Amino acid sequence: KRIVNISDDPQAMTQAISIGQSKSVTGQFSEARVGVRNALSQEESVLNNVADMYSRAKTLLVQASSDTLSDADKTAVASELRGIYEALIGLGNTRDGNGRYLFGGHQDDSAPFVRDPSAGVVNYVGNLNVREQQVDGARLMPVGHSGDQIFRSVHSSAPYRAEVAMDNQGSLTYKGITITDSSAATFGQAFDIEFGEDASGQLQYRVNGGAWNDYNDPTVVELGGVAIELEGTPVAGDSLRLARGNDNNTDIFVAFEKALAVLENPADTASKQATQRNTLRTVMNELDNGLDNVLTVRAEVGARLNELDALDAIGGNRQLAYEQAYSDLVDLDYIEAAAQYSIRMVGLQAAQQAFVDMKGMSLFNFL
């Protein structure tokens, strides 16, 4: 070492202490990034499993939508679907390596998804905020996502979809939904369609409480930039809602509960069969929206992992620069030290020789 005590070079020692502190901070950021990377990698793995389950559930619903399946066959499909439903609840309550709930937000000590046996639903009781970790001097990175963002949300760009009321008594079903004019003034709004009869018994419908129009089977209803094809025979009091994906149900657990409710009960009347077809079609759309949302979240996780890689590279270069600067200040320059050592050795040897010569001198030699 060139500097052992601060008195050896006060100015250089002060700079070295400052650089040493910067090295320590950079090392702490590096350790923080390791923890964040582990958490994000675990989240990415869980989301991959969630996406696979959504895809499998969609396959089962397509299978259950076939008119060739008996009620017993549909019950068997519902059994596998319920298994997926239970597995999703388990994934929503996944813990990380520190024992904290991965999707609970700031709430670490209790499960974020809790089943309500009386209502037969799953409630999210976690925190909506997400923990953040300082991974660099000017970067505070969110560590994961809340369960609400993953299992109870859809992307804002989710398309229109219809939802027929579960208590409809008629055989009304819907087919295609077509975007006719995305620049229409009312495009993007929700449309509630209700059915009734006039004095002569003619079936009618109206949109958002407006004027009544005659209903014929089938009917294409134009709704300000979007059109929906309806068929079947509704009865007065039946209703249907058409809205963007994020305006209707966005809770994937509710979607599973609706599908299980119609598959586990026999569809022995025309109205129940229509409700079953409509519900399965709606749930399939909700699964598509949920899958798009999961893939979007996975993309965010991937972007954060890429950012951590970039920060690691930057931090490594910064640490190397600090090491070099610190070394320049306190470490010994061997070439310079060897030269000084040689010079001092020559001086020492000359002094020693002079001492020997002087030691042998005496005043009596000159008397």
C-alpha positions as CSV (number, residue, x, y, z in Angstrom):
1,K,0.0,0.0,0.0
2,R,1.1,3.5,-0.8
3,I,-1.0,4.9,2.0
4,V,-1.2,3.2,5.3
5,N,-2.1,6.1,7.6
6,I,-4.1,9.2,6.7
7,S,-1.0,11.3,7.5
8,D,0.8,9.6,4.5
9,D,-1.4,11.5,2.0
10,P,-4.5,13.2,3.6
11,Q,-6.0,14.4,0.3
12,A,-5.7,11.0,-1.4
13,M,-7.0,9.2,1.7
14,T,-10.1,11.4,1.8
15,Q,-10.8,10.6,-1.8
16,A,-10.2,6.9,-1.2
17,I,-12.7,6.9,1.7
18,S,-15.4,8.5,-0.6
19,I,-14.7,6.0,-3.4
20,G,-14.9,3.1,-0.9
21,Q,-18.4,4.3,0.2
22,S,-19.5,4.4,-3.4
23,K,-18.2,0.9,-3.9
24,S,-20.2,-0.3,-1.0
25,V,-23.4,1.3,-2.3
26,T,-22.9,-0.2,-5.7
27,G,-22.4,-3.6,-4.1
28,Q,-25.6,-3.2,-2.1
29,F,-27.5,-2.3,-5.3
30,S,-26.1,-5.5,-6.9
31,E,-27.3,-7.6,-4.0
32,A,-30.8,-5.9,-4.2
33,R,-31.0,-6.8,-7.9
34,V,-30.3,-10.4,-7.1
35,G,-33.3,-10.5,-4.8
36,V,-35.6,-8.6,-7.3
37,R,-34.5,-10.9,-10.1
38,N,-35.4,-14.0,-8.0
39,A,-38.8,-12.6,-7.2
40,L,-39.5,-11.6,-10.8
41,S,-38.3,-15.0,-12.1
42,Q,-40.7,-16.8,-9.7
43,E,-43.5,-14.5,-10.8
44,E,-42.8,-15.2,-14.5
45,S,-42.9,-19.0,-13.8
46,V,-46.3,-18.6,-12.0
47,L,-47.7,-16.5,-14.8
48,N,-46.6,-19.1,-17.3
49,N,-48.6,-21.7,-15.4
50,V,-51.6,-19.4,-15.2
51,A,-51.5,-18.9,-18.9
52,D,-51.4,-22.6,-19.5
53,M,-54.4,-23.1,-17.2
54,Y,-56.4,-20.4,-19.1
55,S,-55.7,-22.1,-22.4
56,R,-56.7,-25.5,-21.0
57,A,-59.9,-24.0,-19.5
58,K,-60.7,-22.4,-22.9
59,T,-60.3,-25.8,-24.6
60,L,-62.7,-27.4,-22.1
61,L,-65.3,-24.7,-22.6
62,V,-65.1,-25.2,-26.4
63,Q,-65.6,-28.9,-25.8
64,A,-68.5,-28.3,-23.4
65,S,-70.2,-25.9,-26.0
66,S,-70.8,-28.9,-28.3
67,D,-74.5,-29.9,-28.5
68,T,-73.4,-33.6,-28.8
69,L,-72.3,-33.7,-25.2
70,S,-74.8,-35.0,-22.6
71,D,-75.3,-33.5,-19.2
72,A,-73.2,-36.2,-17.7
73,D,-70.4,-35.4,-20.2
74,K,-70.6,-31.7,-19.3
75,T,-70.5,-32.6,-15.6
76,A,-67.2,-34.5,-16.3
77,V,-65.9,-31.4,-18.1
78,A,-67.0,-29.3,-15.1
79,S,-65.0,-31.6,-12.8
80,E,-61.7,-30.9,-14.6
81,L,-62.6,-27.2,-14.8
82,R,-63.1,-27.0,-11.1
83,G,-59.7,-28.5,-10.6
84,I,-58.2,-25.7,-12.7
85,Y,-60.2,-23.2,-10.7
86,E,-58.8,-24.6,-7.4
87,A,-55.3,-24.6,-8.8
88,L,-55.6,-21.0,-9.9
89,I,-56.6,-20.0,-6.3
90,G,-53.4,-21.8,-5.1
91,L,-51.3,-19.9,-7.7
92,G,-52.8,-16.6,-6.5
93,N,-51.7,-17.4,-3.0
94,T,-48.1,-18.4,-4.0
95,R,-45.4,-17.5,-1.5
96,D,-41.9,-16.3,-2.5
97,G,-38.6,-17.5,-1.0
98,N,-39.0,-15.3,2.0
99,G,-42.4,-16.7,2.9
100,R,-44.3,-13.6,1.7
101,Y,-47.3,-13.8,-0.6
102,L,-46.2,-13.1,-4.1
103,F,-49.4,-11.3,-5.2
104,G,-50.5,-9.8,-1.8
105,G,-48.9,-6.4,-2.4
106,H,-47.8,-4.8,0.9
107,Q,-49.8,-7.4,2.8
108,D,-47.3,-10.2,3.6
109,D,-48.9,-12.0,6.5
110,S,-52.1,-13.4,5.1
111,A,-53.4,-14.9,1.9
112,P,-54.6,-12.4,-0.7
113,F,-57.3,-14.6,-2.1
114,V,-59.9,-15.9,0.4
115,R,-62.9,-18.1,-0.4
116,D,-66.3,-17.0,1.0
117,P,-68.1,-20.3,1.6
118,S,-71.5,-18.6,2.1
119,A,-71.4,-16.7,-1.2
120,G,-69.4,-19.2,-3.1
121,V,-66.9,-16.6,-4.4
122,V,-63.2,-15.8,-4.0
123,N,-62.4,-12.4,-2.7
124,Y,-59.2,-10.4,-3.0
125,V,-58.2,-9.1,0.4
126,G,-54.6,-8.3,-0.5
127,N,-53.1,-4.8,-0.9
128,L,-53.3,-3.0,-4.2
129,N,-49.9,-1.5,-3.8
130,V,-46.7,-3.3,-4.8
131,R,-43.4,-3.4,-3.0
132,E,-40.6,-1.6,-4.6
133,Q,-36.8,-2.1,-4.3
134,Q,-34.0,0.4,-5.0
135,V,-32.0,-1.4,-7.7
136,D,-29.8,1.6,-8.7
137,G,-29.1,5.1,-7.7
138,A,-32.1,6.5,-9.7
139,R,-34.2,3.4,-10.2
140,L,-36.9,2.2,-7.8
141,M,-38.3,-1.0,-9.4
142,P,-41.7,-2.6,-8.5
143,V,-41.2,-6.2,-7.3
144,G,-44.0,-8.1,-8.9
145,H,-47.7,-7.2,-9.3
146,S,-50.7,-7.4,-7.1
147,G,-53.2,-10.2,-7.5
148,D,-55.8,-7.6,-8.5
149,Q,-53.7,-6.7,-11.5
150,I,-53.4,-10.3,-12.6
151,F,-56.6,-12.1,-11.8
152,R,-59.1,-9.3,-11.6
153,S,-58.2,-7.0,-14.4
154,V,-58.1,-6.9,-18.2
155,H,-56.2,-4.7,-20.6
156,S,-57.9,-1.4,-21.5
157,S,-57.9,-2.4,-25.2
158,A,-60.1,-5.5,-24.5
159,P,-62.7,-5.8,-27.3
160,Y,-66.5,-5.6,-26.9
161,R,-68.2,-8.6,-25.5
162,A,-71.8,-9.4,-24.5
163,E,-73.1,-10.7,-21.2
164,V,-76.6,-12.1,-21.1
165,A,-78.4,-11.9,-17.8
166,M,-78.3,-15.3,-15.9
167,D,-82.0,-15.1,-14.9
168,N,-83.3,-14.7,-18.5
169,Q,-86.4,-16.8,-19.1
170,G,-86.3,-16.9,-22.9
171,S,-84.1,-18.6,-25.4
172,L,-82.2,-15.5,-26.5
173,T,-78.6,-16.1,-27.7
174,Y,-76.1,-13.8,-29.3
175,K,-73.7,-14.7,-32.1
176,G,-71.2,-12.3,-33.8
177,I,-70.1,-8.9,-32.5
178,T,-68.9,-6.6,-35.3
179,I,-67.1,-3.2,-35.1
180,T,-68.8,-1.1,-37.8
181,D,-67.4,2.4,-37.0
182,S,-64.8,2.9,-34.4
183,S,-65.0,6.7,-34.9
184,A,-68.7,6.9,-33.9
185,A,-69.4,9.2,-31.0
186,T,-70.8,6.5,-28.8
187,F,-68.2,3.9,-29.6
188,G,-66.6,2.5,-26.5
189,Q,-69.7,3.0,-24.3
190,A,-71.7,0.2,-22.7
191,F,-75.1,-0.7,-24.2
192,D,-77.9,-2.3,-22.2
193,I,-80.5,-4.1,-24.3
194,E,-83.8,-5.0,-22.6
195,F,-86.8,-6.8,-24.1
196,G,-90.5,-6.3,-23.7
197,E,-93.8,-6.6,-25.6
198,D,-96.3,-4.1,-27.0
199,A,-100.0,-4.3,-26.6
200,S,-100.4,-6.7,-29.5
201,G,-97.8,-9.1,-28.1
202,Q,-95.0,-8.1,-30.5
203,L,-91.6,-8.6,-29.0
204,Q,-89.6,-5.4,-28.8
205,Y,-86.2,-4.2,-27.5
206,R,-84.7,-0.9,-26.6
207,V,-81.1,0.2,-25.9
208,N,-80.1,2.2,-22.8
209,G,-83.8,3.0,-22.0
210,G,-84.4,4.6,-25.4
211,A,-87.2,4.0,-27.9
212,W,-88.7,0.6,-28.4
213,N,-88.0,-1.3,-31.7
214,D,-89.6,-4.5,-33.0
215,Y,-87.6,-7.7,-32.4
216,N,-87.5,-10.5,-35.0
217,D,-85.6,-13.7,-34.9
218,P,-82.8,-13.2,-35.9
219,T,-82.0,-9.5,-35.5
220,V,-78.9,-7.4,-36.0
221,V,-78.8,-4.5,-33.5
222,E,-76.8,-1.5,-34.5
223,L,-75.3,0.2,-31.4
224,G,-73.2,3.3,-32.4
225,G,-70.2,1.8,-34.0
226,V,-70.8,-1.8,-33.0
227,A,-73.4,-4.4,-34.1
228,I,-74.5,-7.6,-32.4
229,E,-76.5,-10.5,-34.0
230,L,-79.3,-11.8,-31.8
231,E,-81.3,-14.9,-32.3
232,G,-83.8,-17.0,-30.3
233,T,-87.0,-15.8,-28.6
234,P,-86.6,-13.7,-25.5
235,V,-89.4,-12.9,-23.1
236,A,-90.4,-9.6,-21.6
237,G,-87.9,-8.7,-18.9
238,D,-84.9,-10.5,-20.4
239,S,-81.8,-8.4,-20.9
240,L,-78.3,-8.3,-22.4
241,R,-75.3,-6.0,-21.8
242,L,-72.7,-5.2,-24.5
243,A,-69.6,-3.4,-23.3
244,R,-65.8,-3.3,-23.6
245,G,-64.0,-6.0,-21.8
246,N,-62.9,-3.8,-18.9
247,D,-66.5,-2.6,-18.3
248,N,-68.0,-6.0,-17.7
249,N,-66.8,-8.7,-15.4
250,T,-63.0,-8.7,-15.1
251,D,-62.6,-11.2,-12.2
252,I,-61.4,-14.5,-13.7
253,F,-62.6,-16.4,-10.6
254,V,-66.1,-15.1,-11.2
255,A,-65.8,-16.3,-14.8
256,F,-65.0,-19.8,-13.6
257,E,-67.9,-19.7,-11.1
258,K,-70.3,-18.8,-13.9
259,A,-69.1,-21.6,-16.1
260,L,-69.3,-24.1,-13.3
261,A,-72.8,-23.0,-12.4
262,V,-74.2,-23.8,-15.8
263,L,-72.2,-27.0,-16.4
264,E,-72.9,-28.6,-13.1
265,N,-76.7,-28.2,-13.5
266,P,-78.8,-29.9,-16.1
267,A,-79.9,-27.8,-19.1
268,D,-83.3,-29.4,-19.3
269,T,-85.2,-26.4,-20.7
270,A,-84.8,-24.1,-23.7
271,S,-84.1,-21.1,-21.5
272,K,-81.4,-23.1,-19.5
273,Q,-79.8,-24.3,-22.8
274,A,-79.7,-20.7,-24.1
275,T,-78.3,-19.5,-20.8
276,Q,-75.7,-22.2,-20.9
277,R,-74.6,-21.3,-24.5
278,N,-74.5,-17.6,-23.7
279,T,-72.6,-18.1,-20.4
280,L,-70.0,-20.4,-22.0
281,R,-69.5,-18.0,-24.9
282,T,-69.1,-15.1,-22.5
283,V,-66.7,-17.0,-20.2
284,M,-64.6,-17.9,-23.2
285,N,-64.3,-14.2,-24.1
286,E,-63.4,-13.4,-20.5
287,L,-60.7,-16.1,-20.6
288,D,-59.3,-14.6,-23.8
289,N,-59.2,-11.1,-22.1
290,G,-57.7,-12.6,-19.0
291,L,-55.0,-14.4,-21.0
292,D,-54.2,-11.2,-22.9
293,N,-53.8,-9.5,-19.5
294,V,-51.5,-12.2,-18.2
295,L,-49.4,-12.0,-21.3
296,T,-49.1,-8.3,-20.9
297,V,-48.0,-8.7,-17.3
298,R,-45.5,-11.3,-18.4
299,A,-44.1,-8.8,-20.9
300,E,-43.7,-6.3,-18.1
301,V,-41.9,-8.8,-16.0
302,G,-39.6,-9.7,-19.0
303,A,-38.9,-6.0,-19.5
304,R,-37.9,-5.6,-15.9
305,L,-35.6,-8.7,-16.0
306,N,-33.9,-7.2,-19.1
307,E,-33.5,-3.9,-17.3
308,L,-31.9,-5.7,-14.4
309,D,-29.4,-7.3,-16.8
310,A,-28.6,-3.9,-18.2
311,L,-28.2,-2.4,-14.7
312,D,-25.9,-5.3,-13.8
313,A,-23.7,-4.5,-16.8
314,I,-23.6,-0.8,-15.9
315,G,-23.0,-1.5,-12.2
316,G,-20.2,-3.9,-13.1
317,N,-18.5,-1.3,-15.2
318,R,-19.0,1.3,-12.5
319,Q,-17.6,-1.0,-9.8
320,L,-14.5,-1.7,-12.0
321,A,-14.0,2.1,-12.4
322,Y,-14.2,2.5,-8.6
323,E,-11.7,-0.3,-8.1
324,Q,-9.3,1.3,-10.5
325,A,-9.7,4.8,-9.0
326,Y,-9.2,3.4,-5.5
327,S,-6.2,1.4,-6.5
328,D,-4.6,4.5,-8.1
329,L,-5.0,6.4,-4.9
330,V,-3.9,3.9,-2.2
331,D,-2.1,1.0,-3.9
332,L,1.7,0.9,-4.4
333,D,3.2,1.6,-7.8
334,Y,5.8,-1.2,-7.9
335,I,8.0,0.3,-10.6
336,E,8.2,3.7,-8.8
337,A,8.6,2.0,-5.5
338,A,11.5,-0.2,-6.9
339,A,13.2,2.9,-8.3
340,Q,12.9,4.7,-5.0
341,Y,14.0,1.6,-3.1
342,S,17.2,1.4,-5.3
343,I,17.9,5.1,-4.8
344,R,17.4,4.8,-1.0
345,M,19.6,1.7,-0.9
346,V,22.4,3.5,-2.6
347,G,22.0,6.4,-0.1
348,L,21.9,3.9,2.8
349,Q,25.0,2.1,1.6
350,A,26.8,5.4,1.1
351,A,25.8,6.5,4.6
352,Q,26.9,3.2,6.1
353,Q,30.3,3.4,4.3
354,A,30.8,7.0,5.5
355,F,29.9,5.8,9.1
356,V,32.5,3.0,8.9
357,D,35.1,5.4,7.6
358,M,34.3,8.0,10.2
359,K,34.3,5.4,13.0
360,G,37.9,4.5,12.3
361,M,39.1,8.1,12.5
362,S,40.6,9.4,15.8
363,L,42.3,12.7,16.8
364,F,45.2,10.8,18.2
365,N,46.1,9.7,14.7
366,F,47.1,13.3,13.9
367,L,49.1,14.0,17.1
